């Protein structure tokens, strides 16, 4: 019994207990058990307290799956530092534009359609975004001609490839239906989209540094496209009278990445995807260039907008490694030989951007 008393005194001293235990023999077995039980309860309680309070290194307690084990503050700081030191060079490449932000980076005409016919607009937008084969609308809500104007505008000015080749309208007394025909099957479309997404991530990791300014991000991504692409003159000649029928990879970001050749749509849509990834506000712009159907970009740098035409900054015939800047971050009045609905897009700065 005396030996037990010593053990209890040592135990209480180690854990800072305030209870007093006599060194001498305990009164009787019942009293011994009572004191021992009290000490055991005290020890158990202390063992459940955080390590910082008892100052004793210990194995982490086992927990049920639903419980959350939180590391001490010092340990959390060390873990964060280790993660940041390893991950920062590879993944810190700026926050991408959100879907909500991209929905606002559309033409003023699209915004007007959205305000005038919100329910019909949402139906059309959803059908295009989700690759639906058709959608219906009420003839009491909107005239069929207006529906077709919405469809045409959303497809023509889309920030990404819609892969829609044609559409037609079917009507009855009260309802209309628009049927969409796609250039490729859904599986192939999804494969191409996944490839573009992976390539965008690769390019951004390869060329963008964590501390790059907005201007540097735009310039590096613009230069990458021009240096790795040749303008596809044959594909351009296949399009006549502003119309290109059927699928042609030269018109897509996918075709540019795979074949290293493209026409304006491929250049502009890939630049849009890259700028979206690094958080730079931008528009996909359509109009005429040199009297032909054309596409380029409007980009925000340091709070002001400027036009960028990566296609026209790529020499034809191709000169490997050569990048022109005649149409890089220019105001409206310096976008020579271009025609477009200027009111559809934000006004630009008055002068070319100077870094």
C-alpha positions as CSV (number, residue, x, y, z in Angstrom):
1,X,0.0,0.0,0.0
2,X,2.8,2.4,0.8
3,X,4.3,1.7,-2.7
4,X,0.9,2.6,-4.2
5,X,0.9,5.9,-2.3
6,X,4.3,6.9,-3.8
7,X,3.0,6.0,-7.3
8,X,0.0,8.3,-6.8
9,X,2.2,11.2,-5.6
10,X,4.5,10.9,-8.6
11,X,1.6,10.7,-11.0
12,X,-0.1,13.8,-9.5
13,X,3.2,15.8,-9.5
14,X,3.7,15.0,-13.2
15,X,0.3,16.3,-14.2
16,X,0.2,19.3,-11.9
17,X,-2.5,17.9,-9.7
18,X,-3.4,20.0,-6.6
19,X,-4.8,17.1,-4.6
20,X,-2.6,15.9,-1.6
21,X,-1.8,12.3,-1.1
22,X,-0.1,11.1,2.0
23,X,3.2,9.3,1.8
24,X,2.2,7.1,4.7
25,X,0.0,4.0,4.5
26,X,-3.5,4.7,3.3
27,X,-6.3,4.2,5.8
28,X,-7.9,1.0,4.2
29,X,-8.6,-0.7,0.9
30,X,-11.8,1.1,0.4
31,X,-10.1,4.5,0.9
32,X,-7.3,3.4,-1.4
33,X,-9.7,2.5,-4.2
34,X,-11.6,5.8,-3.8
35,X,-8.4,7.8,-4.0
36,X,-7.1,5.8,-6.9
37,X,-10.3,6.2,-8.8
38,X,-10.2,9.9,-8.3
39,X,-6.7,10.1,-9.5
40,X,-7.4,7.9,-12.5
41,X,-10.3,10.2,-13.5
42,X,-8.0,13.2,-13.2
43,X,-5.4,11.6,-15.4
44,X,-8.0,10.5,-18.0
45,X,-9.3,14.0,-18.1
46,X,-5.8,15.5,-18.5
47,X,-5.0,13.0,-21.3
48,X,-8.0,14.3,-23.2
49,X,-6.9,17.9,-23.0
50,X,-4.7,19.5,-25.9
51,X,-1.0,18.8,-25.7
52,X,-0.2,22.5,-25.3
53,X,-1.9,22.5,-21.9
54,X,-0.2,19.5,-20.4
55,X,3.2,20.0,-22.1
56,X,3.7,16.3,-22.7
57,X,4.5,14.8,-26.1
58,X,2.1,12.1,-26.9
59,X,0.7,9.9,-29.7
60,X,-2.4,11.5,-31.4
61,X,-5.5,10.0,-29.8
62,X,-7.7,7.7,-31.9
63,X,-10.8,9.4,-33.2
64,X,-14.0,8.4,-34.8
65,X,-14.2,9.1,-38.6
66,X,-16.5,12.1,-38.2
67,X,-14.2,13.9,-35.8
68,X,-11.7,16.4,-37.1
69,X,-8.1,16.4,-35.7
70,X,-6.6,19.9,-35.7
71,X,-2.8,20.2,-35.5
72,X,-1.3,22.7,-33.0
73,X,-0.8,26.2,-34.4
74,X,3.0,25.8,-34.7
75,X,2.7,22.6,-36.6
76,X,0.0,24.0,-38.9
77,X,2.4,26.9,-39.8
78,X,5.2,24.5,-40.6
79,X,2.9,22.4,-42.8
80,X,1.6,25.5,-44.7
81,X,5.2,26.7,-45.3
82,X,6.2,23.3,-46.6
83,X,3.2,23.2,-49.0
84,X,3.7,26.7,-50.2
85,X,7.4,26.2,-50.8
86,X,6.7,23.1,-52.9
87,X,3.5,24.2,-54.7
88,X,3.9,27.9,-55.4
89,X,6.2,27.7,-58.4
90,X,3.9,25.1,-60.1
91,X,0.4,26.2,-59.2
92,X,0.2,29.8,-58.2
93,X,-0.9,31.2,-61.5
94,X,-3.6,33.6,-60.6
95,X,-7.3,33.0,-59.9
96,X,-9.3,32.1,-62.9
97,X,-12.4,34.2,-64.0
98,X,-15.5,32.8,-62.4
99,X,-18.5,31.6,-64.5
100,X,-20.5,34.6,-63.2
101,X,-17.8,37.0,-64.4
102,X,-17.7,35.4,-67.8
103,X,-21.4,35.6,-68.2
104,X,-21.1,39.4,-67.9
105,X,-18.3,39.5,-70.5
106,X,-20.7,39.3,-73.4
107,X,-22.0,41.9,-75.9
108,X,-24.4,44.6,-75.1
109,X,-26.8,43.1,-77.6
110,X,-26.8,39.8,-75.7
111,X,-27.5,41.7,-72.5
112,X,-30.5,43.4,-74.1
113,X,-31.9,40.1,-75.3
114,X,-31.5,38.8,-71.8
115,X,-33.3,41.7,-70.3
116,X,-36.1,41.7,-72.8
117,X,-36.9,38.0,-72.8
118,X,-35.2,36.5,-69.6
119,X,-37.0,33.2,-69.6
120,X,-36.5,32.5,-73.3
121,X,-32.9,33.7,-73.1
122,X,-32.2,31.3,-70.2
123,X,-33.7,28.4,-72.3
124,X,-31.5,29.2,-75.3
125,X,-28.4,29.7,-73.2
126,X,-28.9,26.4,-71.4
127,X,-29.5,24.5,-74.7
128,X,-26.2,25.9,-76.2
129,X,-24.2,25.4,-73.0
130,X,-25.4,21.8,-72.4
131,X,-25.3,20.7,-76.1
132,X,-29.0,20.0,-76.2
133,X,-30.5,18.8,-79.4
134,X,-33.5,21.2,-79.2
135,X,-35.5,23.5,-77.0
136,X,-39.1,24.8,-77.1
137,X,-40.6,28.3,-76.5
138,X,-44.1,29.8,-76.2
139,X,-45.3,31.9,-79.2
140,X,-47.2,33.9,-76.6
141,X,-43.9,35.0,-75.1
142,X,-41.8,35.8,-78.1
143,X,-41.9,35.9,-81.9
144,X,-40.1,33.1,-83.7
145,X,-37.9,35.6,-85.6
146,X,-36.6,37.0,-82.3
147,X,-35.8,33.6,-81.1
148,X,-33.7,32.9,-84.2
149,X,-31.9,36.2,-83.7
150,X,-31.0,35.3,-80.2
151,X,-29.8,31.9,-81.2
152,X,-27.7,33.3,-84.1
153,X,-26.1,36.0,-81.9
154,X,-25.3,33.7,-79.0
155,X,-23.6,31.2,-81.3
156,X,-21.7,33.8,-83.4
157,X,-20.3,35.7,-80.4
158,X,-19.8,32.7,-78.0
159,X,-16.5,32.8,-76.0
160,X,-16.0,29.1,-76.7
161,X,-16.7,26.8,-79.6
162,X,-20.4,25.8,-79.6
163,X,-19.9,23.1,-82.4
164,X,-23.4,24.0,-83.7
165,X,-23.5,23.7,-87.4
166,X,-27.1,24.7,-88.2
167,X,-30.6,25.1,-86.6
168,X,-34.2,25.1,-87.8
169,X,-37.6,26.1,-86.3
170,X,-40.8,24.0,-86.1
171,X,-44.0,25.7,-85.2
172,X,-47.5,24.8,-84.1
173,X,-50.4,27.0,-82.9
174,X,-48.9,27.9,-79.5
175,X,-45.4,26.6,-79.3
176,X,-42.2,26.6,-81.3
177,X,-39.2,24.3,-81.3
178,X,-35.6,25.0,-82.4
179,X,-33.6,22.0,-83.4
180,X,-29.8,22.2,-83.2
181,X,-27.4,20.2,-85.4
182,X,-23.9,19.7,-84.2
183,X,-20.7,19.3,-86.2
184,X,-19.5,16.4,-84.0
185,X,-21.0,13.9,-81.7
186,X,-21.1,14.7,-77.9
187,X,-18.2,12.3,-77.0
188,X,-15.8,13.9,-79.5
189,X,-16.8,17.4,-78.4
190,X,-16.2,16.5,-74.8
191,X,-12.8,14.9,-75.7
192,X,-11.7,18.1,-77.5
193,X,-12.9,20.3,-74.7
194,X,-10.9,18.2,-72.1
195,X,-7.8,18.4,-74.3
196,X,-8.1,22.2,-74.6
197,X,-8.5,22.5,-70.8
198,X,-5.4,20.4,-70.2
199,X,-3.4,22.4,-72.7
200,X,-4.4,25.7,-71.2
201,X,-3.2,24.5,-67.8
202,X,0.1,23.3,-69.3
203,X,0.7,26.6,-71.1
204,X,-0.1,28.7,-68.1
205,X,2.3,26.6,-65.9
206,X,5.0,26.9,-68.6
207,X,4.9,30.7,-69.3
208,X,3.3,32.5,-66.3
209,X,5.2,33.4,-63.2
210,X,3.5,34.1,-59.8
211,X,4.4,37.8,-59.7
212,X,3.6,38.6,-63.4
213,X,1.6,41.8,-63.8
214,X,-1.6,41.9,-65.8
215,X,0.3,43.3,-68.8
216,X,3.0,40.6,-68.5
217,X,0.3,37.8,-68.4
218,X,-1.4,39.2,-71.5
219,X,1.9,39.6,-73.5
220,X,3.3,36.2,-72.6
221,X,0.1,34.3,-73.6
222,X,-0.3,36.4,-76.8
223,X,3.3,35.7,-77.7
224,X,3.0,32.0,-77.0
225,X,0.1,31.7,-79.4
226,X,1.8,33.6,-82.2
227,X,5.1,31.8,-81.8
228,X,3.5,28.3,-81.8
229,X,1.0,28.9,-84.6
230,X,1.0,29.5,-88.3
231,X,-2.0,31.1,-90.0
232,X,-3.9,28.5,-92.1
233,X,-4.4,30.2,-95.5
234,X,-6.0,27.1,-97.0
235,X,-8.6,26.9,-94.3
236,X,-9.3,30.7,-94.8
237,X,-9.8,30.2,-98.5
238,X,-12.4,27.4,-97.8
239,X,-14.7,30.0,-96.3
240,X,-16.6,32.1,-98.8
241,X,-19.1,35.0,-98.4
242,X,-18.6,35.0,-94.6
243,X,-19.8,31.4,-94.4
244,X,-17.9,28.3,-93.3
245,X,-20.0,25.1,-93.4
246,X,-19.1,22.0,-91.5
247,X,-16.5,21.3,-88.9
248,X,-13.0,22.6,-89.6
249,X,-10.4,22.3,-86.7
250,X,-8.7,25.5,-88.0
251,X,-11.7,27.4,-86.6
252,X,-11.1,26.1,-83.0
253,X,-8.7,26.4,-80.2
254,X,-8.4,22.6,-80.3
255,X,-7.2,22.7,-83.9
256,X,-4.7,25.4,-83.2
257,X,-3.2,23.3,-80.3
258,X,-3.1,20.0,-82.2
259,X,-2.1,21.2,-85.7
260,X,-0.3,24.4,-84.8
261,X,-2.4,26.0,-87.5
262,X,-5.6,28.0,-87.3
263,X,-7.6,31.0,-88.6
264,X,-8.8,33.9,-86.5
265,X,-11.4,32.0,-84.5
266,X,-8.8,29.6,-83.2
267,X,-6.4,32.4,-82.2
268,X,-9.0,34.5,-80.5
269,X,-10.8,31.7,-78.7
270,X,-7.6,30.2,-77.4
271,X,-6.5,33.6,-76.1
272,X,-9.8,34.0,-74.4
273,X,-9.4,30.6,-72.7
274,X,-5.9,31.4,-71.5
275,X,-6.8,34.9,-70.2
276,X,-9.8,33.4,-68.4
277,X,-7.5,31.0,-66.7
278,X,-5.2,33.8,-65.4
279,X,-8.0,36.1,-64.3
280,X,-7.8,38.8,-67.0
281,X,-11.1,40.2,-68.1
282,X,-11.6,39.9,-71.9
283,X,-14.1,39.7,-74.7
284,X,-14.3,37.6,-77.8
285,X,-15.0,40.1,-80.6
286,X,-16.4,39.4,-84.0
287,X,-16.7,41.6,-87.0
288,X,-14.8,42.2,-90.3
289,X,-11.1,42.4,-90.9
290,X,-9.8,43.4,-94.3
291,X,-13.3,42.9,-95.7
292,X,-13.6,39.3,-94.4
293,X,-15.3,37.8,-91.4
294,X,-12.8,38.1,-88.5
295,X,-12.4,37.6,-84.8
296,X,-10.1,39.1,-82.2
297,X,-10.1,40.1,-78.5
298,X,-10.7,43.0,-76.2
299,X,-8.6,42.9,-73.0
300,X,-8.6,44.8,-69.8
301,X,-5.1,45.8,-68.5
302,X,-4.6,48.0,-65.4
303,X,-8.3,49.0,-65.4
304,X,-8.6,50.1,-69.1
305,X,-9.6,48.1,-72.2
306,X,-7.5,47.6,-75.3
307,X,-7.8,45.5,-78.5
308,X,-5.6,42.6,-79.3
309,X,-5.5,40.8,-82.7
310,X,-3.2,37.9,-82.3
311,X,-4.0,36.7,-85.8
312,X,-2.8,39.9,-87.5
313,X,0.3,39.9,-85.2
314,X,1.4,36.6,-86.8
315,X,3.3,37.1,-90.0
316,X,2.0,35.5,-93.2
317,X,3.7,33.5,-94.6
318,X,4.8,32.2,-91.2
319,X,8.1,33.4,-89.8
320,X,9.0,31.1,-86.9
321,X,9.7,33.0,-83.7
322,X,8.6,36.4,-85.0
323,X,5.9,38.3,-83.1
324,X,4.4,41.5,-84.3
325,X,2.8,44.1,-82.1
326,X,0.9,46.3,-84.5
327,X,-2.4,45.2,-83.1
328,X,-1.4,44.6,-79.5
329,X,-3.2,46.5,-76.7
330,X,-4.4,49.3,-79.1
331,X,-7.3,51.7,-78.7
332,X,-10.3,51.7,-81.0
333,X,-8.9,54.3,-83.4
334,X,-5.7,52.3,-84.0
335,X,-7.5,49.0,-84.9
336,X,-7.0,49.8,-88.6
337,X,-9.1,48.0,-91.2
338,X,-11.4,46.4,-88.7
339,X,-15.2,46.9,-88.6
340,X,-17.5,45.8,-85.8
341,X,-20.4,46.9,-83.6
342,X,-18.4,49.1,-81.3
343,X,-21.3,49.7,-79.0
344,X,-21.4,46.0,-78.2
345,X,-18.2,46.3,-76.2
346,X,-16.7,48.6,-73.5
347,X,-14.9,51.8,-74.8
348,X,-11.1,51.5,-74.9
349,X,-8.4,53.8,-73.5
350,X,-7.5,56.8,-75.7
351,X,-3.9,55.7,-76.3
352,X,-2.0,52.5,-76.9
353,X,-0.9,50.8,-73.7
354,X,2.7,51.6,-72.8
355,X,4.3,49.3,-70.2
